[in-house]
């Protein structure tokens, strides 16, 4: 299968997974294989599945279902030859309120507002509170909801493998476990947890914790710097090898940052500022909307029927402004494959893209997306991707990365996780700016 020979610790991990799967899954549904960057979790997984004789799941041949939290992480695995999908698409069906249901709810709000005008005192206050609750309910109706899919392949698989599980929360973990299938999770407790709460799988003690960084990874300055970040060691300014530096923000121009690789930051406010500066440096700053090939555009919403994945970078050409809410373009994905609804010849045609996320870079409107909900449902959502947040970057890697350290993190642990996750998005070249 491979010319890699597992280390002694990796071999013990492989044996432990095999022992668990063959004899202990009735007692223990979840096996946690954790390890920091460079410790070889993927190597252990490959050897363990080979030892167990398990292949990809199929209807006529139950096997392994592999899933990740983000669509981009699943895409990365598929490109490496592992069939993978998002956890959402694996175990949930999408439920969306109809336009009629939403319009009826809005009519009820309008009537409640009329009725409240005749009230005074406590009755008026109570009515206004009820109206605000109705408004929130309508806002929730405009978002897709997820219902557990009893016919999911997870129900018949011999084994569910979850990769990059640090962002999986409690509710999703419970839903996964409800299928009562053995679950092998690969996690890195040093990475960012979900935006709200803690990671359901990574907050528990691992069955196997890989800490020994294999030789090739140990030679990487990126791994050394990531380890320092995770352990809370101060990272001094300077050069760490031919491809890794820490520098002061004031000493780096937008043009230099542009050439440094994918820029990753912490806060959305920073992302807006950086995208504007980097677009100007790349001579794209004259328009609020993308102007053509060369612009870095990142997809923000899965559209499975078109092959669009949240976190995928897109190339736009032949852009036409179609009005107040959207523009159209010829779109290709990261591999140059055309993406779009079929035209009359059955080939991918022009894609309609929502303007709002791009216009937020010029004038942030907190009510824009709620106001545009009806039209957004029919449009592709994307934004400028010259700079992205670390949460959006999670599950992806780039050859070269610029980490713009804007101080995100309420606690010391938050800071460590953020910086560690950002650094480990780099494969070869890294510049940390602080």
Long-range contacts (C-beta under 8 A, 24 or more apart in sequence): 1-46, 1-47, 1-50, 2-46, 4-43, 6-40, 6-43, 6-44, 6-47, 7-40, 7-212, 7-214, 9-210, 9-212, 10-40, 10-43, 10-44, 10-47, 10-210, 12-208, 13-44, 13-48, 13-208, 13-210, 14-44, 14-47, 14-48, 14-51, 16-207, 16-208, 17-44, 17-48, 17-52, 17-184, 17-208, 18-48, 18-51, 18-52, 20-182, 20-207, 21-52, 21-159, 21-182, 21-184, 22-52, 25-182, 29-177, 29-180, 29-181, 29-182, 29-183, 30-177, 30-182, 30-183, 30-184, 30-185, 30-201, 31-182, 31-183, 31-184, 31-185, 31-207, 32-185, 32-187, 32-201, 32-202, 32-204, 32-205, 32-206, 32-207, 32-208, 33-184, 33-185, 33-186, 33-187, 33-206, 33-207, 33-208, 33-210, 34-186, 34-187, 34-188, 34-189, 34-202, 34-206, 34-208, 34-209, 34-210, 35-186, 35-188, 35-208, 35-209, 35-210, 35-211, 36-188, 36-189, 36-190, 36-210, 36-211, 36-213, 36-226, 36-227, 36-230, 37-188, 37-190, 37-213, 37-217, 37-223, 37-226, 37-227, 37-420, 37-424, 38-213, 38-214, 38-217, 38-218, 38-220, 38-223, 38-226, 39-210, 39-211, 39-212, 39-213, 39-214, 39-217, 40-210, 40-214, 41-186, 41-188, 41-210, 42-186, 43-214, 44-208, 44-210, 45-161, 45-184, 45-186, 48-184, 49-161, 52-159, 54-158, 54-159, 56-82, 56-83, 57-153, 57-156, 57-157, 57-158, 59-156, 62-156, 62-157, 62-158, 63-157, 63-158, 63-159, 64-157, 64-158, 64-159, 64-160, 64-161, 65-90, 65-153, 65-154, 65-157, 65-159, 65-160, 65-161, 66-161, 66-162, 66-163, 67-160, 67-161, 67-162, 67-163, 68-162, 68-163, 68-164, 68-395, 69-164, 69-165, 69-167, 69-168, 69-394, 69-395, 70-164, 70-167, 70-310, 70-311, 70-394, 70-395, 70-396, 71-302, 71-309, 71-310, 71-311, 71-312, 72-309, 72-310, 72-311, 72-312, 72-395, 72-396, 73-163, 73-164, 73-394, 73-395, 73-396, 74-309, 75-309, 75-311, 75-312, 76-395, 76-396, 76-397, 77-163, 84-163, 86-302, 87-162, 87-168, 87-172, 87-176, 88-146, 89-302, 89-304, 90-152, 90-153, 90-154, 91-148, 91-149, 91-152, 91-154, 91-175, 91-176, 91-179, 92-146, 92-147, 92-148, 92-149, 92-175, 93-146, 93-147, 93-148, 93-149, 94-144, 94-145, 94-146, 95-144, 95-145, 95-146, 95-147, 96-144, 96-145, 96-377, 97-141, 97-142, 97-145, 99-374, 101-141, 102-138, 102-141, 102-142, 105-134, 105-137, 105-138, 105-141, 106-138, 108-134, 109-134, 109-135, 109-138, 139-370, 142-370, 142-373, 148-175, 148-178, 152-179, 154-179, 154-181, 155-179, 155-181, 157-181, 158-182, 159-183, 159-184, 160-184, 161-185, 161-186, 162-186, 162-201, 164-188, 164-191, 164-394, 164-395, 165-199, 165-201, 165-202, 166-191, 166-192, 166-193, 166-199, 166-201, 166-202, 166-394, 167-191, 167-192, 167-193, 167-194, 167-199, 167-394, 168-194, 168-199, 168-200, 168-201, 169-194, 169-196, 169-197, 169-199, 169-200, 170-197, 170-200, 172-200, 173-200, 173-201, 174-200, 190-226, 190-230, 190-416, 190-417, 190-420, 190-421, 191-394, 191-417, 191-420, 191-421, 191-424, 192-390, 192-391, 192-394, 192-417, 192-418, 192-421, 193-417, 195-391, 221-430, 222-423, 222-424, 222-426, 222-427, 222-428, 222-430, 225-423, 225-430, 225-432, 226-420, 226-423, 226-424, 229-416, 229-419, 229-420, 229-423, 230-416, 230-417, 230-420, 231-416, 232-412, 232-416, 235-432, 237-434, 243-400, 243-428, 243-429, 243-430, 244-429, 244-430, 244-431, 245-430, 245-431, 245-432, 246-431, 246-432, 246-433, 246-434, 247-431, 247-432, 247-433, 248-433, 248-434, 249-404, 249-433, 249-434, 252-431, 252-433, 253-281, 254-278, 254-280, 254-281, 255-281, 257-281, 257-402, 257-404, 257-431, 257-433, 258-282, 258-386, 260-400, 260-401, 260-402, 260-429, 260-431, 261-398, 261-399, 261-400, 261-401, 261-402, 261-426, 261-429, 261-431, 262-388, 262-393, 262-398, 262-400, 262-401, 262-402, 262-425, 263-386, 263-387, 263-388, 263-401, 263-402, 263-404, 264-387, 264-388, 264-389, 264-390, 264-393, 264-401, 264-402, 264-403, 264-404, 264-422, 264-425, 265-387, 265-388, 265-389, 265-390, 265-403, 265-404, 265-406, 265-408, 266-389, 266-390, 266-404, 266-405, 266-406, 266-407, 266-408, 266-409, 266-418, 267-389, 267-406, 267-408, 268-389, 270-387, 270-404, 270-406, 271-387, 271-388, 271-389, 272-360, 272-361, 272-364, 274-386, 274-387, 274-404, 275-361, 275-383, 275-384, 275-385, 275-386, 275-387, 276-361, 278-386, 278-387, 279-384, 279-386, 282-386, 288-358, 288-359, 288-361, 288-362, 289-319, 289-321, 289-327, 289-355, 289-358, 289-359, 290-316, 290-319, 290-327, 290-329, 290-358, 290-384, 291-319, 292-316, 292-317, 292-319, 293-317, 295-384, 296-384, 296-385, 296-386, 297-382, 297-383, 297-384, 297-385, 298-382, 298-383, 298-384, 298-385, 298-388, 298-392, 299-380, 299-381, 299-382, 300-357, 300-381, 300-382, 300-383, 301-380, 301-381, 303-380, 306-339, 306-340, 306-341, 306-351, 306-380, 307-333, 307-337, 307-339, 308-333, 308-339, 308-380, 311-392, 311-395, 311-396, 313-385, 314-339, 314-382, 316-353, 318-350, 320-350, 322-352, 324-355, 325-354, 325-355, 325-356, 325-372, 325-375, 325-379, 326-352, 326-353, 326-354, 326-355, 326-375, 326-379, 327-352, 327-353, 327-355, 328-352, 328-353, 329-353, 331-380, 351-380, 352-378, 352-379, 352-380, 353-379, 353-380, 353-381, 353-382, 354-379, 354-380, 354-381, 354-382, 357-381, 357-382, 357-383, 358-382, 358-383, 358-384, 390-418, 390-421, 390-422, 390-425, 393-421, 393-422, 393-425, 394-421, 394-425, 396-425, 397-424, 397-425, 397-426, 397-427, 398-425, 398-426, 398-427, 399-426, 399-427, 399-428, 399-429, 400-426, 400-427, 400-428, 400-429, 400-430, 401-425, 401-426, 401-429, 401-430, 401-431, 402-430, 402-431, 402-433, 403-430, 403-431, 403-432, 403-433, 404-433, 405-432, 405-433, 405-434
